[in-house]
Amino acid sequence: MIRSSVTISLVPEARGGPFVFQEDLGDGLEKASAMGFDAVELFLPSAETIAPVQLRRLLSDNGLTLSALGTGAGYLTHGWTLCNREDQVRQRARRFITEMVYLGAELQAPVIIGSMKGSVGKGEDRRTIQGLLIEGLEFLGERAQETGTGLLLEPLNRYETNLVNRLQEGVALLDKVKSSRVQLLADLFHMNIEEESIPDALRQSRSYLGYVHFVDSNRRPAGFGHLNLSEIASTLREIRYEGFVSAEAFPYPSPEGAAEKTMESYNRFIQPINQEEN
């Protein structure tokens, strides 16, 4: 079963970013439920933003689950990354993500690591920086193991980082990580920039694939760009992907319009896969 999800950001600094619903959790949950989504992906300022019991009640009241928690606020608002050369900064990054892991565990949801993985700075040794990232992922993988949840490493395009841009680079990195709790997140927008072939990249990373950002070539909702969504859906069927496809997209032409377009594309391209399984 491939389930649908939509993003809600509560991070003021991320206003205008690729999140369908922004800054109003209650309103976002109500609209996501009304439009037929199975779950929501949350982008929070910190794990202390909302108590697990309150979040669980809000989700239940709207007939939704939590698909994943984003951690990008740690980088966006504080500049923390897992591969920073300064030990204090790395520790703060680990602490921030660990707290998200604990929150995610309460709701049985994985935690996304995208921008917080960091980049290789000018004059820095790539192997050394990559080693710091691996150490961080192993530390967090242990926390995920302890709590029964998981981590999702998201390759980002070259304009956002120079460390892990393609899915195959993510596979190569995770092969060095001593934790089975870390999987890959395939974001179709980033893949459109970096991959020679999105279907081939999905096939080659199938054993690590844990989550998909269902978005189009221009980061607008799926169906508003030039990606071959039919081919992508066929590939997900072929590799027997079972997980969420989540709309991390700009609220174009409006939050409601973005959600509606996503569900239209989900029902056209993804839902037939679920019907075949039944």
C-alpha positions in Angstrom: 0.0 0.0 0.0 1.3 3.4 -1.0 -0.3 6.1 1.2 -0.7 9.8 0.7 0.8 12.6 2.9 1.0 16.3 2.8 3.4 18.8 4.5 2.6 21.2 7.3 5.3 23.6 8.5 5.1 25.5 11.8 8.5 27.1 11.3 8.2 30.9 10.8 11.6 31.1 9.1 10.4 28.6 6.5 7.4 30.8 5.4 7.2 30.7 1.6 9.1 27.4 1.4 8.0 24.1 -0.1 5.3 23.3 2.4 1.6 23.0 1.3 0.2 24.2 4.6 2.0 26.6 6.8 1.9 27.9 10.4 -1.6 26.7 11.4 -1.6 23.1 12.6 -5.3 22.8 13.3 -6.3 24.3 10.0 -3.8 22.2 8.1 -4.9 18.9 9.7 -8.6 19.7 9.0 -7.9 20.5 5.3 -5.7 17.5 4.9 -8.4 15.2 6.3 -11.1 16.8 4.2 -9.1 16.3 1.0 -8.6 12.6 1.7 -4.9 12.4 2.7 -3.8 9.5 4.9 -1.2 11.4 6.8 0.8 14.6 7.3 4.5 15.3 7.4 5.4 17.9 10.0 8.2 20.5 9.9 8.5 21.8 13.5 10.8 24.4 15.1 11.7 21.8 17.7 10.4 18.6 19.4 9.1 20.8 22.2 6.7 22.6 19.9 3.9 20.2 20.7 3.4 17.4 23.3 3.0 13.9 21.9 -0.3 13.4 23.6 -1.7 16.5 22.1 -0.4 15.7 18.6 -1.8 12.2 18.8 -5.2 13.5 19.8 -5.2 16.1 17.0 -4.2 13.5 14.4 -6.8 11.0 15.7 -9.6 13.6 15.7 -8.9 14.2 12.0 -8.4 10.6 11.0 -4.8 11.1 10.1 -1.4 9.6 11.0 2.0 11.1 11.1 4.1 10.1 8.1 7.4 11.7 9.1 9.0 14.6 11.0 11.4 17.0 9.3 14.5 18.4 11.1 15.5 21.1 8.7 14.7 23.8 11.3 17.8 22.9 13.2 19.8 24.0 10.2 17.6 26.8 9.0 17.3 28.6 12.4 20.5 27.5 14.1 22.9 26.4 11.4 23.5 23.1 13.1 24.7 20.1 11.0 25.9 16.6 11.7 29.3 17.1 9.8 30.3 20.5 11.2 34.0 20.5 12.2 33.2 22.0 15.5 32.3 19.3 18.0 29.9 21.6 20.0 27.9 22.3 16.8 27.7 18.5 15.9 26.5 17.7 19.5 23.7 20.3 19.2 22.7 18.9 15.9 22.6 15.4 17.3 20.6 16.5 20.4 18.1 18.4 18.2 17.5 15.3 16.0 17.5 12.9 18.9 14.6 14.8 20.5 12.8 14.6 17.2 13.4 10.8 17.2 11.8 10.5 20.6 8.8 12.5 19.4 8.6 10.5 16.2 8.7 7.3 18.2 5.7 8.3 20.2 3.7 8.6 16.9 5.5 5.7 15.1 7.0 8.1 12.5 10.5 8.3 11.1 12.7 11.4 11.2 14.0 13.1 8.0 17.6 14.3 7.8 18.1 16.5 4.8 19.8 19.9 5.2 21.1 18.9 8.7 23.5 16.5 7.2 25.6 19.5 6.1 28.1 20.2 3.4 31.9 20.0 2.7 33.3 23.5 3.3 36.0 25.2 1.3 39.4 23.6 2.1 37.8 20.8 4.1 38.7 17.1 3.4 35.7 15.3 1.9 36.5 12.0 3.5 36.8 13.5 6.9 33.5 15.4 6.6 31.8 12.3 5.3 33.2 10.4 8.3 31.7 12.9 10.7 28.3 12.4 9.0 28.6 8.7 9.2 29.4 8.9 12.9 26.3 11.1 13.4 24.0 8.8 11.6 25.3 5.8 13.6 24.7 7.7 16.8 21.2 8.6 15.7 20.6 5.1 14.4 21.2 3.8 17.9 18.6 6.2 19.3 16.2 5.1 16.6 16.9 1.4 17.4 16.2 2.1 21.1 12.9 3.8 20.4 11.7 1.6 17.6 11.6 4.3 14.9 13.7 5.1 11.9 15.7 7.8 10.0 15.4 9.0 6.5 18.5 10.4 4.8 17.4 12.8 2.0 19.8 13.5 -0.9 19.5 17.2 -1.9 20.5 18.9 -5.1 23.9 20.5 -5.8 22.5 24.0 -5.1 21.7 23.1 -1.5 24.6 20.9 -0.6 27.7 19.2 -2.0 27.3 16.1 0.2 25.1 13.3 -1.0 23.2 14.6 -4.0 22.1 11.4 -5.7 20.3 8.3 -4.4 23.3 6.1 -5.4 25.6 8.3 -3.3 23.1 7.8 -0.4 23.3 4.0 -0.9 27.1 4.1 -0.9 27.1 6.2 2.3 24.6 4.0 4.1 26.6 0.9 3.2 29.2 2.4 5.6 26.7 3.2 8.4 26.4 0.5 11.0 22.7 0.8 11.5 19.7 -0.8 9.8 17.5 2.0 11.0 18.6 4.5 8.3 16.8 4.5 4.9 16.7 6.9 2.0 14.2 9.5 1.1 13.7 10.0 -2.7 12.6 13.6 -3.4 11.5 13.8 -7.1 12.3 17.5 -7.3 16.0 16.9 -6.3 16.1 13.8 -8.4 15.0 15.8 -11.5 18.1 17.9 -11.1 20.7 15.3 -10.2 19.7 11.9 -11.6 20.3 10.8 -15.2 17.1 8.6 -14.9 14.6 8.8 -12.0 13.2 5.3 -12.7 16.7 3.8 -12.8 17.8 5.6 -9.6 14.7 4.3 -7.8 15.4 0.7 -9.0 19.0 0.9 -7.9 18.1 2.1 -4.4 15.1 -0.1 -3.9 16.5 -1.9 -0.9 17.1 1.4 0.9 14.0 3.3 -0.2 11.8 4.3 2.7 9.9 7.4 1.7 9.1 9.5 -1.4 8.5 13.2 -1.7 5.8 13.3 -4.4 6.5 16.7 -6.1 7.1 17.9 -9.6 10.1 19.2 -11.5 9.6 22.8 -10.4 8.8 21.9 -6.8 5.2 22.7 -7.4 2.6 19.9 -6.6 2.8 16.7 -8.7 1.1 17.5 -12.0 2.2 21.1 -12.3 5.6 20.3 -13.9 7.1 18.1 -16.6 7.9 14.9 -14.7 6.6 11.6 -16.2 4.5 10.7 -13.2 3.1 7.6 -15.0 6.6 6.2 -15.5 7.6 7.0 -11.9 4.4 5.3 -10.6 5.1 2.3 -12.8 8.6 2.1 -11.3 7.2 2.2 -7.7 4.9 -0.6 -8.7 7.8 -2.6 -10.2 10.0 -2.3 -7.1 7.1 -3.0 -4.9 7.5 0.2 -2.9 5.2 0.4 0.1 5.3 3.6 2.0 4.3 7.2 1.8 4.3 9.6 -1.1 4.3 13.0 0.6 3.7 16.5 -1.0 6.7 18.6 0.0 5.7 21.3 -2.5 5.2 25.0 -2.8 1.6 26.0 -2.0 0.8 26.7 -5.6 -1.5 28.2 -6.7 -2.7 28.2 -3.1 -2.5 25.8 -0.2 -5.8 24.3 -1.0 -5.0 24.2 -4.8 -1.7 22.5 -4.1 -3.4 19.8 -1.9 -6.1 19.3 -4.5 -3.6 18.9 -7.3 -1.6 16.4 -5.3 -4.6 14.3 -4.5 -5.6 14.4 -8.2 -2.2 13.1 -9.2 -2.2 10.6 -6.4 -5.6 9.2 -7.4 -4.6 9.1 -11.1 -1.1 7.6 -10.8 -0.7 6.0 -7.4 -4.1 4.7 -6.3 -4.3 2.2 -9.2 -1.3 0.5 -7.8 -3.1 0.0 -4.5 -6.2 -1.2 -6.3 -4.1 -3.8 -8.1 -2.9 -5.1 -4.8 -6.4 -5.6 -3.6 
